[in-house]
Amino acid sequence: MPERPIRSPRGTQFAMARAHDVFAARRRFARAASLATIGSTILLGFASCGGGGGAAPTFVLNGKLSLEQEPSSPSLAGLGLTVGERRGRDFEPNDHLFSAIDLGDLDVAFPVHRVVSGEVGGSLDPRDVLRVGPVDAAMAGRRLEIDLSGDTVTGTLHVEDGRGSPARNVASGAITSVTLEAGQDLVLVLDSIDSQRGAWQLGFTLSDGSSVREEPASFVQPSVAAARREAMLGGDAFRFRAGEVLVHCPDAGERLRTLGFRRVSGSVDVGRYVRDGFSMSLERDAGQWAQSNLLREVRRALPDAEYVSPNIVTPLEEALAGMPSSMSLPPLDPNDEYWKKNEQFNLALTNFPQAWQTTTGSDSVHIAIVDTGMMIEHPDLAPRVSTYGYDFIADKDSAGDGDGIDSDPSEPPEFDIYFYHGTYVGGVAAAVTNNTIGVAGGTWKGKVIPIRVFGRLGGASYDRVQAYRYLAGQTNDSGRILPEAERPKVINLSFAIRVPTTAEHVEIQRLYAQNVKMVAAIDNQGFDPAPALYPAAWPEVLCCAAVDENLVRTTYSNAADYVDICAPGGTEISGPKGVISTWALRLNGKLTYLYNSFLGTSVATPAISAGLALMESVHADLAPELARRILAETCKDLGPVGKDRYYGHGLLQVDLAVQRAIELDKAPLLGLTPQSFRFDDAVNVDKLSISNLGGRLLGDFAVQSVGSSSGALSFFVPEYAPGDLIMTLDRQSSLVGNHQETFRLGSNGGALTFSVSWRRPIPPSPAGFDVWLSFDGRLIRKTRSAADGSFSFTGLAAGEYFLEAGVDRDQNGRLGDPQEWYLSRRVIVDETTSGELGGVIPWRN
């Protein structure tokens, strides 16, 4: 048997004593002392087996051991803390062909097997669209198999081959396959079941066409397939500016020039580009495919771009929330005491008179009205109109004022009467108040900034992008940088579009980061529930619904789970149940400034904007998230208890919101509950509650370890309080044992320490273990214990031995490595030792 170095319990080598006088001296000690192990004990029994004819006696060594089942000591080893990073967002939902997830062309470079995953569901993400193809000729005849996983998702595969091939069902847990033909494009549409939010995973596998996994094709009913394809293409809700793309990429110009694009307008960072000679078919579906192919080409050429979006024009009649299609003419001689006659019920029901007792606004708090422009010379508006208003309508035909963008934000008098949308929206928020004429605005001070983005032909997403950049003080097509003191604190968006673009959302986020509060209308189709409508559905924007004079949801106000708040929107045009505001009318070629009543979520929304401006006047630089929280806490609950899709948190109560804003105009203060936490053995994700015990927005959270750390804990912190500190425990990254670690949560409202403890149990023990016996530095015997832990060595001569017992978990031929059961002891074998006792083999960290 080969010699083997023997290790003591501390891992050092030693040599056994061989002198018989040493054995004799230790016999007396062995009878008096227990054979203790590290944290446990082993006692062994020895029996004499006498030999005849003067032969030296031999002995039997018996033992019965068990493996430790519970960790006995803390384990504090580890290197540093992993702090979880905040998850990103998909800023442009992949809901349509033009924004489809691009899986690449089906050519020889396409992987044999590919897996993609995502989430879909809820009103803000009704579907996910994925596109693969076209199919290269070299791939014709091969089979593509699609394997969908996801309990809340169903799929439809549209094979675009010019022949109108039927759509296939893509069911979770089944294999959907298609034989490829040259030139095909495959579009996969994933819809959520009952609007549930859920995760999905798709596996794509290429085979030679003889797959044994093939199942009979399941085709979608033609009417259902047509409806899903229509939703994927976007219906008639929008139209593209042919050949145009909006790009945010600093060095895009040169790369796009090589693709035949030229920059039409925009700055170095954000540009509007067009491919000259681009032809988009008048047939809608063909046009959608052509523009989508163009966007796909640009995205592939600019993989580092912040966004590549289409320039989408939304028809005016769809975009403006509350634009009447027809109306009767108001009286020629308007009454200039509408407020005194109690005809402005919209402001009365939302408690503006009570709020005015505290504040009427601030000269430094401005409201931007992003709309059709404004009658800037109206006597009840002119003193409030900022000289920094701007017209961003680039299309001369749509602008209707003889040119493209310019510094005059006026609504052209030559427009038909229903275009004066921005004028009556602006009057609700900012008509001159207490001037004896006309109507009262929700605010008395500060400027109103008219921004034109909608003309007679609708509104283009590029024009809105430029407007948002202008209001944020960024470079834009006007050539002006809006001075900081003239920028708005509140932006009113009384319009709705069905197809969002990354370009617009990025600029909305920029404004949000500058503490600009934004409010948008939910629109007026009476949908319940409504689809995702933007900008109202973006999380950075407050969404406003409308109620009537009895505080009941109006029949036209859409319902959606992203509605935040409501305000009176009226139920009549040119009648006492409408919301009265500033207006104008052309009679006999002459423009007359007057007043009229209107209905719609358009005139409900500026009441919220005015309320936010009053809140800002008493709480400077009010963060949008805190403003949202204040409104939620102070609204008058309507309809079902709590937040609902009809009223949001409820009716604006601006006086309570102003008072709450005053109360919270103080420093934030961090609160954390609990500050000592223990994970249950079966739980690996849990949370602590972060609260703000002070005023202003509490955020800037960061977690750091205090002292030693195992690295087994990671943290996800919210952006603002209140919120949850999510803790994720990776027990496999820690050693077996009991752990307690301390961390520090920092914020802009102070710091607190908290402790987290947990246990990593010893793994399930095997049936039996190895027992090795060494003498004189040589391994002389090996055995395997029985299932009950008993073992025996026979025929041993008297002497001092070294015994090791344990489990070689890593199968490296050694006992006693970290993370294994291991026991090592010196034992004395002679005729005087008797009895058989048990012991425990401890776990080694």
PEHUNOR-V950491 format. One record per backbone hydrogen bond with DSSP energy under -0.5 kcal/mol. CO is the residue of the C=O (numbers start at 0). NH is the residue of the N-H. Records with the same first field share a line. If there is no record, write none. Layout:
CO=NH ; NH
This chain:
5=13
7=10
11=7
18=21 ; 22
19=23
20=24
21=25
22=26
23=27
24=28
25=29
26=30
27=31
28=32
33=35
34=41
36=38
39=36
40=839
42=836
44=61
46=59
48=57
51=54
57=48
58=795
59=46 ; 61
60=792
61=44
62=790
63=838
65=840
68=761
72=737
73=75
80=82
81=83
88=90
90=92
92=94
93=128
95=98
96=99
100=102 ; 130
103=132
104=106
105=135
106=109
111=205
113=203
115=201
117=199
119=197
121=124
124=120
125=191
127=189
128=100
129=187
130=102
131=185
133=105
134=182
135=138
136=139
138=141
141=179
142=144 ; 206
143=177
144=204
145=175
146=202
147=172
148=200
149=152
151=192
153=190
154=169
155=157 ; 188
156=158 ; 167
157=159 ; 186
158=160
159=184
166=219
167=156
168=170
169=154
170=147 ; 173
173=147 ; 175
175=145
177=143 ; 179
179=140
180=183
183=133 ; 134
184=159 ; 186
185=131 ; 187
186=157 ; 188
187=129 ; 189
188=155 ; 190
189=127
190=153
191=193 ; 194
192=195
194=121
197=119
199=117
200=148
201=115
202=146
203=113
204=144
206=142
210=213
216=218
217=168
220=223 ; 224
221=225
222=226
223=227
224=228
225=229
226=230
227=231
228=232
229=233 ; 234
231=96
233=236
238=312
239=241
240=243
242=274
243=310
244=246 ; 272
245=308
246=248 ; 270
247=305 ; 306
248=251
250=254
251=255
252=256
253=257
255=258 ; 260
256=259
259=275
261=263 ; 273
264=271
268=248 ; 270
269=266
270=246 ; 272
271=263 ; 264
272=244
273=261 ; 275
274=277
277=279
278=280
282=286
283=287
284=288
285=289
286=290
287=291
288=292
289=293
290=294
291=295
292=296
293=297
294=298
295=299
296=300
297=301
299=302
301=304
306=247
308=245
309=311
310=240
311=313 ; 460
312=238
313=458
314=317 ; 318
315=319
318=320 ; 495
319=321 ; 322
320=601
321=323
331=333
336=340
337=342
338=341
342=344
343=346 ; 347
344=348
345=349
346=351
347=350
349=653
350=354
351=355
352=356
353=356
354=357 ; 358
359=443 ; 444
361=364
363=365
365=488 ; 489
366=448
367=369 ; 491
368=370 ; 450
370=452 ; 453
373=375 ; 410
374=377
377=380 ; 381
379=431
380=383 ; 384
381=384
383=447
385=388
389=391 ; 451
390=405
391=393
393=395
394=398
395=399
397=455
405=390
406=408
408=373
409=411
411=414
415=418
416=419
418=420 ; 421
419=423
420=424
421=425
422=426
423=427
424=427 ; 428
425=429
426=430
427=441
428=442
430=440
437=337 ; 338
446=366
447=385 ; 449
448=368
449=389
450=370 ; 372 ; 452
451=391
452=459
454=457
457=454
458=313
459=463
460=464
461=465
462=466
463=467
464=468
465=469
466=470
467=471
468=473
469=472 ; 481
475=478
479=481
482=485 ; 486
483=486
488=516
489=367
490=518
491=369
492=494 ; 520
493=320
496=533
497=499
500=504
501=505
502=506
503=507
504=508
505=509
506=510
507=511
508=512
509=513
510=513 ; 515
511=514
516=490
517=541
518=492
519=543
522=557
526=558
528=527
532=536
533=496
534=537
537=540
541=519
542=563 ; 564
543=521
544=566
545=553
546=568 ; 569
547=550
551=547
553=556
555=525
558=528 ; 529
559=562
563=648
564=544
565=651
566=546
568=599
574=577
576=570
577=579
578=597
580=595
582=593
584=586 ; 591
586=589
589=586
591=584 ; 593
593=582
595=580
596=573
597=578
599=602 ; 603
600=604
601=605
603=606 ; 607
604=607 ; 608
605=609
606=610
607=611
608=612
609=613
610=614
611=615
612=616
613=617
614=617 ; 618
618=621
622=626
623=627
624=628
625=629
626=630
627=631
628=632
629=633
630=634
634=636
635=650
643=647
644=559
646=649
647=643
649=565
650=635
652=656
653=657
654=658
655=659
656=660
657=661
658=662
659=663
661=664
663=665
665=695
666=694
668=692 ; 693
670=690
672=688
674=754
676=756
679=682
683=728
685=726
687=689 ; 724
688=672
689=721 ; 722
690=670 ; 692
696=698
697=720
698=747
701=745
703=743
704=706
705=741
711=729
712=81
713=727
714=83
715=725
718=699
722=689
723=725
724=687
725=715
726=685
727=713 ; 729
728=730
729=732
730=733
736=759
737=74
738=757
740=755
741=705
742=753
743=703 ; 745
744=751
745=701
746=749
748=669
749=746 ; 748
751=744
753=742
754=676
755=740
756=678
757=738
758=760
759=736
765=767
768=784
769=805
770=782
771=803
772=779 ; 780
773=801
774=777
776=3
777=774 ; 779
780=772
782=770
785=788
788=64
789=785
790=62
792=60
795=58
798=800 ; 828
800=802 ; 826
801=773
802=824
803=771
804=822
805=769
806=808
807=810
816=819
819=843
820=806
822=804
824=802
826=800
827=829
828=798
829=832
836=63
838=65
839=841
840=67
841=821
842=844
843=818 ; 819
